Every structure is written in C-alpha cells, then in structure tokens.
Amino acid sequence: MSKGVIKILIYNMNESQIINEKIEGIKTRFFSALDDYKKYYVYYTKNPEVSEFQNYYSNSKDQIQKISKELVSLTIEIDNKINTLDDKMSDITNKIDNEKKRNEKMKQLLNNLRNTQNGSEILIDDSKKEYNSQYYLNLEVFVGIIILGFSLTTLFKKKQI
C-alpha cells in the first residue's frame, strides 16, 4: 500500500471516531431533551394557563428541533464524506486496474523475451550444427580436390613417361 492510501485510511478512521462522538453526544442530549419535552408537555397540557410551563415546553420543543437540525446536518456531512470516499476509492480502483493491465503487458513482454532467448539459443545451436556440417563438407571437398590433384598429376606423369 502506498503512503498516500495509508494516510487516507488513518484520516478516515479519525474522522469516523469524531463522527461517532458527535452522534453519541446528540444521542445523549436528544434523550435528555425528550424526557424534558415529555415532562413539560404533560405539565403544559394539564395547566395551559401557567406561562412558566408553556415556556419550558416551548424551550424543550425548540431544543429537540435544534438537535434534529444538528442530526440532519451531521447526516449531510456523513453523506458528503461517503461520496468523497467513494470518489477516492474509485480513483484507487482505476489506478489498480491500470497497474494490473500494465503488469499483464510486462508479463507478456517478459514471456516474449524469454521465448526470444530460447529461440536465440536454438538458432545459435542450429547455426553451429550447420556451420560444422558445412565445415566437414568443405573439408571433404578440399581433401577430394587434393586427392584428385595427386591422382591427375600421377596420371599425367605416367602418360608423359
């Protein structure tokens, strides 16, 4: 793994921890605010004329709405981060695919080079065999010419005598 990918993974792990902490904080505040809302809702509905209960009810309702907005905001933030991660992962996947294709080309090239080397060795061996057979043929012809020369020389010397 490259250093960049490792940094991204570590960064994202830290981000997920931060988001988990935010979610836990919202969860805790929400249940506390919900308990207050239930309590003041009952007080307010039983005694609508008491403005203090109305204010507490209104404040607890506003607090729940604020927490809901915060939760929606956090959800949007998470979606954006997921999309960003998806884009990065797609980019990494494309790079990996390109490297795989490049690796296949390199393997084919290496295989061709090995085949070329094997072919070269075969050609060298064949050339040596052909050279040796041509050498022996030339030697035979040379020896034949020498024998024929001696034979002709002795034959003409006999006729002259």
C-alpha positions as CSV (number, residue, x, y, z in Angstrom):
1,M,0.0,0.0,0.0
2,S,1.2,3.4,-0.8
3,K,1.8,6.0,1.9
4,G,-1.0,8.2,0.5
5,V,-3.5,5.4,0.8
6,I,-2.4,4.7,4.4
7,K,-2.8,8.4,5.3
8,I,-6.3,8.5,3.8
9,L,-7.2,5.4,5.8
10,I,-5.9,6.8,9.1
11,Y,-7.6,10.2,8.4
12,N,-10.9,8.4,7.7
13,M,-10.6,6.4,10.9
14,N,-10.1,9.6,12.9
15,E,-13.0,11.2,11.0
16,S,-15.2,8.2,11.9
17,Q,-14.3,8.4,15.5
18,I,-15.1,12.2,15.6
19,I,-18.5,11.5,13.9
20,N,-19.2,8.7,16.3
21,E,-18.5,11.1,19.2
22,K,-20.9,13.6,17.7
23,I,-23.6,11.0,17.3
24,E,-23.2,9.9,20.9
25,G,-23.4,13.5,22.1
26,I,-26.5,14.1,20.0
27,K,-28.0,10.8,21.3
28,T,-27.4,11.7,24.9
29,R,-28.7,15.3,24.5
30,F,-31.7,14.1,22.5
31,F,-32.9,11.6,25.1
32,S,-32.4,14.2,27.9
33,A,-34.3,16.8,25.8
34,L,-37.0,14.2,25.0
35,D,-37.5,13.5,28.7
36,D,-37.8,17.2,29.4
37,Y,-40.2,17.6,26.4
38,K,-42.5,14.7,27.7
39,K,-42.5,16.2,31.2
40,Y,-43.3,19.8,30.2
41,Y,-45.8,18.6,27.6
42,V,-47.8,16.9,30.3
43,Y,-47.5,19.9,32.6
44,Y,-48.4,22.3,29.8
45,T,-51.4,20.3,28.6
46,K,-52.7,19.9,32.2
47,N,-52.1,23.6,33.0
48,P,-52.1,25.6,29.8
49,E,-52.7,28.8,31.7
50,V,-49.3,28.6,33.5
51,S,-46.9,30.6,31.3
52,E,-43.8,29.0,33.0
53,F,-44.9,25.5,31.8
54,Q,-45.6,27.0,28.4
55,N,-42.1,28.5,28.3
56,Y,-40.4,25.2,29.4
57,Y,-42.5,23.3,26.9
58,S,-41.5,25.7,24.1
59,N,-37.9,25.6,25.1
60,S,-37.7,21.8,25.2
61,K,-39.5,21.7,21.8
62,D,-37.0,24.2,20.4
63,Q,-34.2,22.1,21.9
64,I,-35.4,18.9,20.2
65,Q,-35.8,20.8,16.9
66,K,-32.3,22.2,17.2
67,I,-30.9,18.6,17.9
68,S,-32.9,17.3,14.9
69,K,-31.4,20.0,12.7
70,E,-28.0,19.2,14.0
71,L,-28.6,15.5,13.3
72,V,-29.7,16.3,9.7
73,S,-26.6,18.5,9.3
74,L,-24.4,15.6,10.5
75,T,-26.2,13.2,8.2
76,I,-25.5,15.5,5.2
77,E,-21.9,15.8,6.4
78,I,-21.6,12.0,6.5
79,D,-23.2,11.6,3.0
80,N,-20.7,14.1,1.7
81,K,-17.8,12.3,3.2
82,I,-19.1,9.0,1.9
83,N,-19.3,10.5,-1.6
84,T,-15.7,11.8,-1.2
85,L,-14.5,8.4,-0.1
86,D,-16.4,6.7,-2.9
87,D,-14.6,9.0,-5.4
88,K,-11.2,8.3,-3.9
89,M,-11.9,4.6,-3.8
90,S,-13.0,4.7,-7.5
91,D,-9.8,6.6,-8.3
92,I,-7.7,4.0,-6.4
93,T,-9.6,1.2,-8.1
94,N,-8.9,2.7,-11.5
95,K,-5.2,3.0,-10.7
96,I,-5.1,-0.6,-9.5
97,D,-6.8,-1.7,-12.7
98,N,-4.3,0.3,-14.8
99,E,-1.5,-1.3,-12.9
100,K,-2.9,-4.7,-13.4
101,K,-3.1,-4.1,-17.2
102,R,0.4,-2.7,-17.1
103,N,1.6,-5.8,-15.2
104,E,-0.1,-8.1,-17.8
105,K,1.7,-6.3,-20.6
106,M,5.0,-6.6,-18.7
107,K,4.4,-10.3,-18.1
108,Q,3.8,-10.7,-21.9
109,L,6.9,-8.8,-22.7
110,L,8.9,-10.9,-20.3
111,N,7.5,-14.1,-21.7
112,N,8.3,-12.8,-25.2
113,L,11.9,-12.0,-24.1
114,R,12.2,-15.5,-22.6
115,N,10.9,-17.0,-25.8
116,T,13.2,-14.9,-27.8
117,Q,16.1,-16.0,-25.7
118,N,15.1,-19.6,-26.1
119,G,14.7,-19.1,-29.8
120,S,18.1,-17.4,-30.0
121,E,19.7,-20.3,-28.2
122,I,18.0,-22.7,-30.7
123,L,19.1,-20.6,-33.6
124,I,22.7,-20.5,-32.3
125,D,22.7,-24.3,-31.8
126,D,21.3,-24.7,-35.3
127,S,23.8,-22.3,-36.7
128,K,26.6,-24.2,-35.0
129,K,25.4,-27.5,-36.4
130,E,25.0,-26.0,-39.9
131,Y,28.5,-24.5,-39.6
132,N,30.0,-27.8,-38.5
133,S,28.3,-29.8,-41.3
134,Q,29.4,-27.1,-43.9
135,Y,32.9,-27.2,-42.4
136,Y,33.1,-31.0,-42.8
137,L,31.7,-30.8,-46.3
138,N,34.3,-28.2,-47.2
139,L,37.0,-30.4,-45.7
140,E,35.8,-33.4,-47.7
141,V,35.8,-31.3,-50.9
142,F,39.2,-30.0,-50.1
143,V,40.6,-33.5,-49.4
144,G,38.8,-34.7,-52.5
145,I,40.5,-31.9,-54.6
146,I,43.9,-32.8,-53.2
147,I,43.4,-36.5,-53.9
148,L,42.1,-35.7,-57.3
149,G,45.0,-33.4,-57.9
150,F,47.5,-36.1,-56.9
151,S,45.7,-38.6,-59.0
152,L,45.7,-36.4,-62.1
153,T,49.3,-35.4,-61.5
154,T,50.4,-39.1,-61.3
155,L,48.2,-40.0,-64.3
156,F,49.7,-37.2,-66.5
157,K,53.3,-38.0,-65.3
158,K,52.7,-41.7,-66.3
159,K,51.4,-40.7,-69.7
160,Q,54.4,-38.4,-70.3
161,I,56.8,-41.1,-69.5
